[in-house]
Amino acid sequence: MIDPVPKEYTEGIFTGTLLINSQTTTTLQPKSWSFGIQHRFGQVSLDSTLLWQFLGLDLPSVIRFSFGWSFSDRFYVEVGRSNYLKTVDLEAKYLLVKQTEDFRTPISIAAYFNTAIRTENFPEIPDNAYFEDGITPFKYKPSHRFAYNAQLILSSKVSEKISLQVTPIFIYQNLADPLTDNFTLVLSGGGRYKLGLSSSLVAEYAYVYNNRGNEFHNPFSVGVEFGTVGHTFQLFVSNASKILESHIYTSSAFDISEGEFLLGFNLKRVFWRKNKKS
């Protein structure tokens, strides 16, 4: 009986766990932990603010620190803290399907889940605030601090240089703004084009289907990425000032057509754990 030929899985669909704002199907290496920084400088425009605010570096920024821990080459968890609303979050990603070199399995699929907890105090409640029934006076509950997002990430390395992905994103906020739903549906897409052995051009765009309000602008980002085995660094231009998905897609981005944008970077460093001595 002839043994079946072992599957050869496609490596390096994306360098890091993040495309820019979007998650990728990439997970942490087995027996490793990571430290990450996501930074968004202040918004500037194509006018005098560009130099006066020194590309946004002089303005208030949004930043998130994170620590990740891998349980296998398919599963890891990460805890992070953002200064926006003093948010603490916990995420997990599991790689369900791996793309194969022979393209019999043409895509990789990963499931992702994030729980975000606002720790900043809520603003004062006005006297005329009521729950949806219009009778019960509104008051904050501990559950109002929580927001959740779940994603199914589909990616494919279509050639040696090009990788693409698409991601349906489902967001639920226990406390939503007036006249909006608690549930938000988003479809995100993006890709990477390799420029060299360790550099790439990356871009992404997301369409928010509901809770758009007036003058809503979808998030769009483009940048360059530099990656090695141990670290990934991305420098980009974006119109989205937030970091967590439950914040990015539930508020409008800046208007690119008016020249409004910001600079940002992502940095992730991975460290390997030593095997225990027997």
C-alpha positions in Angstrom: 0.0 0.0 0.0 1.4 3.3 -1.1 1.5 6.0 1.6 -0.2 9.2 0.6 2.0 12.1 -0.3 2.1 14.5 2.7 0.5 17.9 2.2 2.8 20.9 1.7 1.2 23.9 3.1 1.7 27.4 1.7 3.9 29.6 3.9 4.0 33.4 4.2 0.6 34.3 2.9 1.0 37.4 5.0 4.0 38.3 7.2 2.2 39.4 10.3 -1.1 38.8 12.2 -2.3 42.3 11.0 -2.7 43.5 7.4 -3.0 47.1 8.7 -6.2 47.4 10.7 -7.5 44.1 9.6 -6.6 40.7 11.0 -4.9 38.1 8.7 -4.9 34.3 8.7 -1.4 34.4 10.1 -0.9 33.1 13.6 2.0 33.2 16.0 4.7 30.6 15.6 4.4 27.7 18.0 6.0 28.0 21.4 6.3 31.8 21.1 5.0 35.0 22.6 4.7 38.5 21.1 4.8 42.1 22.0 3.0 44.6 19.8 2.5 48.4 19.4 -0.1 50.0 17.2 0.1 53.7 16.9 -2.1 56.3 15.1 -0.9 59.9 15.0 -3.3 62.9 14.9 -5.3 63.8 11.8 -3.9 66.3 9.3 -4.9 67.6 5.9 -3.1 68.6 2.7 -2.8 72.2 3.9 -0.8 74.2 6.5 -1.6 71.6 9.3 0.6 69.1 7.5 3.8 70.9 8.5 2.5 72.9 11.5 1.4 69.8 13.3 4.5 67.9 12.0 2.7 65.2 10.1 0.3 64.8 13.1 3.1 63.9 15.6 2.2 67.1 17.6 -1.4 66.0 18.0 -3.0 63.6 20.4 -2.6 60.0 19.2 -4.2 56.6 19.8 -1.9 53.7 20.8 -2.4 50.1 21.8 0.1 47.8 23.5 -0.4 44.0 23.4 1.0 40.7 24.5 0.3 37.5 22.7 0.8 33.8 23.6 0.7 30.8 21.2 -0.7 27.5 22.2 0.1 25.9 18.8 0.9 26.9 15.2 -2.9 27.3 14.7 -4.1 29.0 17.9 -3.0 32.0 20.0 -4.5 34.6 22.4 -3.6 38.2 22.9 -4.4 40.8 25.5 -4.1 44.5 24.7 -4.8 48.0 26.2 -5.7 51.1 24.2 -5.7 54.7 25.5 -8.9 55.3 23.5 -11.7 55.0 26.2 -9.0 53.3 28.3 -10.0 50.0 26.6 -8.7 46.6 27.6 -9.3 43.8 25.1 -8.8 40.0 24.8 -8.6 38.3 21.4 -8.2 34.8 20.1 -7.5 33.5 16.6 -7.7 29.9 15.4 -6.5 28.8 11.9 -9.2 26.4 10.7 -7.9 25.6 7.1 -4.4 25.9 5.6 -3.8 26.6 2.0 -1.7 23.9 0.2 1.1 24.4 -2.3 -0.7 22.2 -4.9 -3.8 24.6 -4.6 -6.1 21.7 -3.9 -6.9 23.8 -0.8 -6.8 27.3 -2.4 -7.4 29.3 0.7 -6.6 29.6 4.4 -9.5 30.3 6.8 -9.2 31.6 10.3 -11.7 32.4 13.0 -11.2 35.4 15.2 -12.9 36.8 18.3 -12.3 39.9 20.4 -13.9 41.2 23.6 -13.3 44.9 24.4 -14.0 46.5 27.8 -14.2 50.2 28.3 -12.7 51.2 31.6 -13.0 55.0 31.2 -15.8 56.6 33.1 -19.0 57.3 31.2 -20.1 60.9 30.6 -22.8 62.5 32.7 -26.4 61.4 31.8 -28.7 64.2 30.8 -32.0 64.6 32.6 -34.1 63.7 29.5 -32.3 60.4 28.7 -34.5 57.3 28.6 -34.2 53.7 27.5 -35.9 52.6 24.3 -39.3 52.4 25.9 -39.3 56.1 26.4 -40.4 55.7 30.0 -37.6 54.2 32.0 -34.9 56.7 32.9 -31.6 55.7 31.4 -28.7 54.7 33.6 -25.4 52.9 32.8 -25.0 49.2 33.5 -21.7 47.2 33.9 -22.6 45.4 30.7 -22.5 48.6 28.7 -18.7 48.6 28.9 -18.5 45.5 26.7 -18.2 45.2 22.9 -17.5 42.1 20.8 -16.4 41.4 17.3 -16.2 38.1 15.4 -14.5 37.5 12.1 -14.1 34.8 9.5 -10.9 35.5 7.6 -10.3 34.0 4.1 -7.0 34.5 2.4 -5.0 33.2 -0.5 -1.5 33.5 -1.8 -2.4 33.7 -5.5 1.2 34.0 -6.7 4.7 34.4 -5.3 4.2 38.2 -5.0 0.4 38.6 -4.4 -1.7 37.7 -1.4 -5.4 38.6 -1.1 -8.0 38.3 1.7 -11.6 39.1 2.4 -13.2 39.2 5.9 -16.8 39.5 7.0 -16.8 41.2 10.4 -19.7 41.1 13.0 -19.6 43.7 15.8 -22.0 43.9 18.8 -21.9 46.8 21.3 -23.9 46.5 24.5 -24.2 50.3 24.4 -24.8 51.9 21.0 -25.2 55.5 20.1 -28.8 56.8 19.8 -30.6 55.9 16.5 -28.1 53.1 15.8 -28.2 49.4 16.2 -26.2 47.4 18.6 -25.1 45.1 15.7 -22.8 46.3 12.9 -21.9 44.3 9.8 -18.7 45.0 7.9 -16.9 43.5 4.9 -13.2 44.1 4.7 -10.8 43.3 1.9 -7.1 43.8 1.2 -3.9 42.5 -0.1 -0.1 42.4 -0.2 2.3 42.8 -3.0 5.8 41.7 -2.3 8.5 44.2 -3.4 11.5 42.2 -2.2 12.6 39.5 0.2 11.4 41.4 3.3 9.4 44.4 2.0 5.8 44.6 0.7 3.1 47.0 -0.3 -0.1 46.5 1.7 -3.6 48.0 1.4 -7.1 47.4 2.7 -10.6 48.8 2.5 -13.7 48.1 4.5 -17.4 48.7 3.7 -19.7 49.3 6.7 -23.2 48.2 5.8 -25.3 49.8 8.6 -25.1 52.4 11.4 -23.6 54.8 8.8 -25.3 58.0 9.8 -24.8 61.2 7.8 -21.5 61.8 5.9 -20.1 58.4 6.8 -16.7 57.5 5.3 -15.4 53.9 5.1 -11.9 53.2 6.3 -9.1 52.9 3.8 -5.3 52.4 4.4 -2.2 51.8 2.3 1.4 51.4 3.5 4.7 49.5 3.3 5.6 46.5 5.4 9.0 45.2 6.5 9.2 41.7 7.9 11.6 39.1 9.2 11.2 35.9 11.1 11.1 37.7 14.4 9.4 41.0 13.7 7.0 42.9 11.5 6.9 46.7 11.0 4.3 48.6 9.0 4.2 52.3 8.2 1.0 53.5 6.5 -1.4 56.3 5.6 -5.0 55.8 6.7 -8.3 57.7 7.3 -9.1 55.6 10.3 -8.0 57.0 13.7 -9.1 54.1 15.9 -7.4 50.7 16.4 -9.9 48.1 17.6 -12.5 46.9 15.1 -15.3 47.7 17.6 -14.2 51.3 17.4 -13.0 51.6 13.8 -16.2 50.5 12.2 -18.8 52.0 14.5 -17.6 55.6 13.8 -16.9 57.4 10.6 -13.4 57.7 9.2 -11.9 60.9 7.9 -12.8 62.2 4.5 -10.0 61.3 2.1 -11.6 63.3 -0.7 -10.9 66.4 1.4 -7.3 65.5 2.0 -7.8 64.3 5.6 -5.6 61.5 6.7 -3.2 60.3 9.4 0.1 58.4 9.7 0.4 55.3 11.7 2.6 52.3 12.3 2.3 48.7 13.6 5.2 46.9 15.3 5.2 43.3 16.5 8.1 41.4 17.9 7.9 37.6 18.4 10.0 35.7 21.0 10.4 31.9 21.2 9.9 30.0 24.4 12.6 27.4 25.3 11.7 23.8 25.6 11.6 22.5 29.2 14.5 20.3 30.2 13.5 16.7 30.7 
